[in-house]
């Protein structure tokens, strides 16, 4: 079920994430994390599953709708 605007969703991420996180599809959150290359983009499902690397050496998430 997609998230409602303004609702909270605990994730499996246990480290601080970028303040510019965004929902990709209402079920998956995209966020940037510092890395040796500057930052990488990661995704994490709202169901509590583990994070996955989306794009290495990227600055911030953006989605064209």
Secondary structure, DSSP 8 states (H G I E B T S, - for coil): ----TT-----S--S---TT-EESSSSEEEEEEEETTEEEEEEEETTS---EEEETT--------
